[in-house]
Amino acid sequence: MYKMKKWAVGIVTTGMLGSTLFATRTVSAVEPISVSAEAAFVMDNGTNKVLLDQNGNEPLYIASMTKLLPIYLINQAVEEETISWDTAVPISDYAKAISQNYELSNVPLRQDFDYTVKDLYEAMVIYSANGATIAVSELLAGSEPAFVDLMKKQLDEWGIEGYSLYNVTGLPNNYASELGNLYPDAPVNEENKLSARGVATVADHLLDDYPEVLETAKIQEKIFMEGSGDEVRMTTYNLMLPDQLYARPAVDGLKTGTTDASGASFTGTALENDMRVITVIIGAEDNLMRFGETGRLMNYAFTNFEKVQVGEKGMAVETEKPLTVDKGKQEEVDLIYSEDAYVVTATEEAERTITTELSLDTELLNEKGLIEAPIEKDTKVGEISISVEGEESDYIGDSSNQASVAVGSTIEKANAFVLAGRWITNTVSNGWNNMTEFISGFFN
């Protein structure tokens, strides 16, 4: 950890106040609220900072919030051009049977009809359609159990633990069992489980990698297969969207989930004051509690925390000393931010002490552990972990809030004469220091 700098809230251009940590009023801890649900979790989508954690690590039934994973993997497959939004989706007997169950959330599917990935994807996101989710999963993996394996693999890659996944929909396993499609060795009387932290992590990756999902998630009503003669009016289950019963400005997603085991659950997201939060409620009693408590979580987040810019792309990283460059015409180079850098911190009229810790890209280091010339301006050389002194922070994924950094100028390689001169100077200096230490040893 190098020099530390104190910034006033919202000010990012103030000069260095000193090379040591200044005494400042410790930012007081925000008192968390208690939520009427089995679990509740709140995080900032930009920095991945956890803002509230109520029983967030216990695996619980998540119902249709399961569909966040198929939604992610479908977007990924489109991005990788494995499929396109216009790809035709065949309807299996199993997908058709589930879709025709009117006790469940569904758009009824037919096998003599042409559906595209986009058609069924919209039904999944807007209307939580179970048969549609199964059909697209079968298209991508060949079967629902094979797609569940892809979901598990993705959770493993994200470092999410303690899950139990048996299907792509979040339905109780008995539905698949009755139709001969139960995941191998799965218990019939079980459902998918994931912790609130795990659900938030999935939502975080979805919003980071495919933010366009919100364009579909905020649709409140749409006709499925309009003009086909087999239309279904789909209406959102997210009652926090504009003009809905529990409407809150800036809410634009994301996914509900409801079974007897999971209760009324909801993964929400909202953007206010340039800060996007993700909320998760698992196991509320009903819609009133599900959306009412989510509103309390959002009030808590936006009232008690704010997003503060501490670095601007191209600006010097003043909390870090210049970087030593080996074999360069100049022996040091300043670091600059490769991207805008932010912290999410408690809302207070107090100065904050920002600390950073540098981690260099080891692939760029030579055998001496140094960056070596030549190196071009704006070359990314590592990351800094950014924290607010006095605040205990928990983050999803990485253990800290990070920003990439680069060298602020081009350093050309020094010629042989310059390098030889430096070698002689260093050798003489080291020799003199060694002799001084040797002689002083006689007098100690």
C-alpha positions, -999 to +999 in steps of 0.1 A: +000+000+000+014+033-010+006+070-003-030+078+007-050+107-003-080+125+012-107+138-010-138+158-002-170+142-014-174+146-052-140+163-057-115+144-078-091+171-089-078+183-055-040+180-051-021+157-028-024+168+008+006+148+020+024+116+018+010+101+050-025+093+061-043+123+075-065+120+106-101+123+096-135+115+111-142+078+106-172+073+083-199+058+106-213+024+098-247+024+082-273+007+104-289-021+084-326-026+083-344-059+090-366-073+062-397-095+065-384-124+044-362-155+047-333-136+031-325-102+017-295-088-002-285-055-017-255-047-038-242-019-061-239-032-096-210-009-106-185-016-078-200-050-066-201-036-031-225-054-007-249-028+010-270-052+030-268-089+037-296-106+057-291-144+057-276-140+022-254-171+022-281-197+030-293-218+000-330-213-003-357-221-029-356-195-057-385-206-080-385-187-113-356-165-104-338-196-117-346-182-152-319-155-148-294-182-157-311-194-189-316-157-198-278-151-194-268-182-214-292-174-242-278-140-246-243-155-245-252-180-272-265-152-294-234-131-288-212-161-297-234-167-328-243-202-318-279-192-324-296-159-335-327-143-323-344-155-355-334-191-351-364-214-352-372-233-320-388-268-322-413-277-295-408-311-279-436-331-263-422-322-229-420-284-236-455-286-250-470-305-221-455-280-195-467-250-216-502-263-217-504-265-179-526-235-170-517-237-133-483-225-143-470-193-159-471-201-196-477-192-231-494-223-247-471-238-274-480-258-304-458-282-325-473-270-358-462-234-353-430-215-360-414-198-330-382-180-329-357-176-301-368-140-297-404-150-294-398-174-266-371-153-249-396-124-245-421-148-231-395-159-205-385-125-195-418-107-195-442-135-186-419-161-169-432-187-194-420-222-183-426-241-215-408-214-235-378-216-212-376-254-216-379-252-254-350-227-259-329-247-234-335-279-254-325-260-286-292-250-270-282-282-252-304-310-266-323-316-234-333-298-202-309-319-180-280-311-204-288-274-201-289-277-163-253-289-165-244-257-185-261-237-157-240-255-131-208-250-150-215-212-153-222-210-115-189-228-109-170-204-132-184-175-112-174-191-079-210-195-067-213-224-042-240-242-023-265-245-051-289-272-060-302-271-096-325-297-112-343-278-140-343-246-160-376-231-148-375-233-110-406-255-109-410-282-083-394-314-096-426-334-096-437-316-128-407-330-147-410-364-129-446-368-140-435-363-176-404-386-175-379-358-177-365-356-141-328-346-138-308-378-131-310-389-095-329-357-085-353-360-056-389-357-068-400-335-039-373-309-043-368-276-060-339-254-072-319-237-044-295-208-044-285-182-018-296-146-021-259-137-026-258-162-054-289-148-071-275-113-068-242-125-084-261-140-113-280-108-118-248-087-115-232-107-143-263-105-165-265-067-161-228-063-167-225-085-198-260-080-213-275-048-200-299-049-230-319-074-210-336-045-193-351-033-225-372-066-224-376-068-186-393-034-184-419-043-210-452-044-191-475-059-217-470-075-250-490-098-273-473-131-278-473-142-315-495-112-324-513-116-357-509-154-356-545-163-346-530-179-315-522-147-295-516-145-257-516-113-238-485-113-216-485-089-186-455-084-163-453-099-128-430-071-118-454-048-100-427-022-093-426-010-129-442+023-138-480+024-134-480-009-115-494-013-080-461-010-063-445+013-089-411+029-080-394+054-103-362+040-119-371+003-114-366-015-147-362-052-138-357-079-131-373-113-122-399-126-098-402-161-085-431-178-067-437-214-055-452-227-022-416-235-010-400-202-021-428-179-011-429-146-030-394-138-041-380-110-063-347-099-078-351-061-085-329-034-099-331+003-101-309+032-113-309+064-093-283+092-091-260+072-115-260+043-090-276+010-100-285-014-072-295-050-073-319-063-046-329-098-038-359-109-016-364-146-009-393-160+010-417-131+015-453-139+024-470-123-006-468-096-032-473-068-006-443-081+013-423-090-018-425-056-034-430-035-003-399-049+013-380-044-020-390-008-019-376-005+017-343-021+005-341+004-023-349+033+000-322+021+023-296+018-004-303+052-021-307+071+011-276+058+030-251+053+002-238+074-027-215+068-057-185+091-056-160+094-084-124+092-072-106+089-105-111+100-141-098+081-171-065+096-181-060+113-147-029+106-126-033+081-098-020+104-071-023+078-044+004+057-061+041+065-064+057+066-099+064+032-114+101+021-118+109+013-155+138-009-163+161+000-193+141+031-201+153+066-211+134+077-180+136+055-150+101+062-137+067+068-151+035+081-135+004+059-134-030+070-148-065+057-146-075+035-176-112+041-167-133+062-145-130+050-109-157+051-082-165+042-047-199+036-031-197+050+004-220+060+032-237+093+026-221+119+049-209+155+049-174+144+057-141+140+039-131+105+031-097+090+030-092+070-001-066+043-001-053+023-030-032-008-034-014-016-067-013-051-083+009-052-114+002-076-143+029-102-138+030-110-175+044-076-181+072-079-155+108-090-163+130-112-142+137-083-119+100-078-112+099-045-132+081-030-161+106-029-190+110-003-217+100+003-244+064+008-233+037+029-249+015+055-232-018+041-220-005+006-218-025-011-190-001-025-164-023-036-136-051-028-112-056-008-080-079-019-052-098+012-039-112+015-004-125+041+019-106+043+052-127+034+082-154+015+062-156-023+064-166-035+029-178-068+014-178-073-023-193-098-047-166-117-067-133-099-063-125-090-027-122-053-034-133-025-057-108-024-085-099-001-114-074-007-142-043+016-144-019+024-172+014+043-178+009+080-183+037+085-210+057+066-235+091+054-222+116+045-249+144+021-244+177+037-233+208+032-256+237+010-246+259+039-234+232+052-210+226+016-196+263+011-192+267+044-174+238+035-150+255+001-144+288+018-134+270+043-112+250+016-094+281-006-091+302+022-076+273+032-053+267-003-041+304-009-036+308+023-015+278+013+006+292-022+011+326-008+021+310+017+046+290-011+062+322-033+064+342-005+081+314+005+105+312-031+116+345-027+134+331+000+156+298-016+165 
